[in-house]
Amino acid sequence: MAASGIAKERPLKSDTSCRRQRKGAAQPKAPSPGFNPAESPLAWLARRQGKDGRAMVDAAQLQAGERLRADFTRANLTPRVTSRWSEVSGAGTPEAFTDMVLAAKLRVSRALTAVGPELSGVLLDVCCFLKGLETVERERGWPARTAKVVLCLALDRLAGHYGITATATGRDRTPMRAWQATAAETSSGQ
């Protein structure tokens, strides 16, 4: 073979060695389920700018709305998409609820009470049920672009309830607190 100008064939690596190398290499992790900003109408509004160049929903409003959504999800208040075929013992009884679920339900209830019955429906539709503004306007029979105004009012009240503000306020620095002995105490030896 060497005389005819054809080089000797190199032995090929076996498939198993390639698999071993791939297993040992760092594999990218699959994204864990959780918050997806692409599905939130509130995050979409925060990314969009109005005619004045400002975001349609500011950072404090976005944070308040997402906090309500997180509590709503933790409270297991989201509607089921499919049937539940497995029977869980105690399902539907008070013993089935954990402290975390009950605390989240209480936080949602307090937040919606603080916002008021006039505005809480829009918050639930947009922040928790992830309905778009056009859908909310069509379902309620509102004129175009009114849902955004009502939503911003509701988010402002919600941010006030949570104590979230767009700007930080307070003192620039705290007064110094130190104990110092008086000159009389140090000279007398006390």
N, C-alpha and C positions, 0 to 999 in steps of 0.2 A: 504494500500500500504506500509506503513512504517513497518507494521508487517511482511510482506513477504520479507523484505530485499531490496526492490527496492526503491531507493531514489526518492524523489519528483523531478519532472522535473522543471528545472529553466525556467522561461519565456525567450524566445529568443528575442533579440533586433530586432526591425522591420527594414525592408530594408530602410525605409526613414531615420531613425536615422543614419545608416551607410553612406548613401548618404550625409547627412548633415555634418558628420565628414570629409568625403572626400572633400567636397566643401570647408570647412574651412581650410583644410590643404594646405600647400604651394605646388602648382602644378608646376612641371618643365615647364619652358617656351619653347614653340616651337622655334626652331632656326629661326631667322629672315632672309629673303632673302638678299643676299649681296655677298660679296667676298667669294669664295670657293677655298682655295689653292689647293685642290685636282684636280681641273679642269685646272689649269694653267700649261702649259709646262715650263714656266719660273721658277715657284716655284719648279717644279720637278727637274729642272737643278740645282737650288740653293741647294737642299737637297742632291744631288749626289756629290760624290767626284771623282776627276780624279786620275790618276796614282800617281801624286805627293802629294796626300792627301788634296789638296785644293778643295774648292767647284768649280764646273764648271762655275757658275755664282756668282760673289761676291755680297756683300750686296748693294753696290752703283748701280751696274747694275740692280739688282732685284728691287730696289726702283725706279729707273728711268723707267724701263719697266712697273711696276705696275701703276706708275703715268700716263704714256701714256695710258694705258688701262682704267684707271678711267676717264680720259678726253674723250676718245673715246666713252665710255659708256654714259657719261653725255651728249655728243653731239648727242645722238640718232643715231649714225652711224652704230650700230650693225644691221645685216640683220634680217628681220622678219622670224620667223619659220612658222607661220600660217597666214591665211588670216585675214584681218581686216574687220569684217562685220558691225561694227557700223560706221556710218558717223559722223565725228566730223566737226562742222562748222568751216570753215577757214582752214581745213587741206591742207597742201601743199602751203599755202600762207605765205608771210613774216610775217604776223601778228600772225601766229600760233607759231612762235619760241619765246621762252622766252629769256631773257638776259643771263641766265645761259647756255642755249644751244648754243647760239651764241658765248659766251665767250669761252666755251669748244671747239667749232669748230675752233676758232681762235688759241687757244693754241695747238691743234693737228696739224693744218696747219703750225704753226711756228716751232714746234718741228720736223716735217718731213722735212721742208725746211732746218733746221739747220743740220740735219743728212745727207741730200743729196739724190738725186734720186737713187743712186746705192744701198744704204743700207736701204732706207725707206720701200721697199717692204717686206724685211725679217722681219722688226719690226712689220709691220702691220699683216703679216701672223702669227707670233708666239705670239706676245703680245696681239693683238686685236682680231684676228679671231681664236686664240687658236689652231693653227695647230701644230702638232708635227714636229720635225726636219726631220724625215724620209719622211714625207709627202711633206715638202718643197723641200727637195732634189729630190724627185721623180718628182714633178710637174715642177721643173726648169731644170731637167736633169743634176744635179750636181753630182759629185762623193761623195761617202760615207764620212761622218764626215766633210764636208765643211760648212754645214749650221751652225754648232756650232761656227766655226771660224768667219764667216761673221756676225753672230748674236752678238758675243762678241764685234767685232769692232763697230757695229751699236749701241750697248748698251753703249759703252764707249763714243761715240760721243753724244748720248742722255743724258747721265749723265753729260757730260761737258756743254751741253746746259742748263740743269736744275741747274747747279752749285752744283751737288752732287759729293762728293769725298769720297773715302774709308777711308781716314784719315783726322782728323781735323788738320788744320794748323793755325798758328797765334801766337801772343805773349802769353807768359805764364801768364802774368798779365798786366793790363793796367797801365800806369803811373798815379801816384797820382795827382789829380787836387784839389788844395785847395788854398784859398786866405788867405794870411797872411799879416798882417800889418807889415810895417818895424819898426824897433826900433825907428826911428826918429818920425814917426807918433804917436806912442803910448806915447812917453815921452812929446810931445808938446801938447797933449790933443785934437788933431783933430779928 
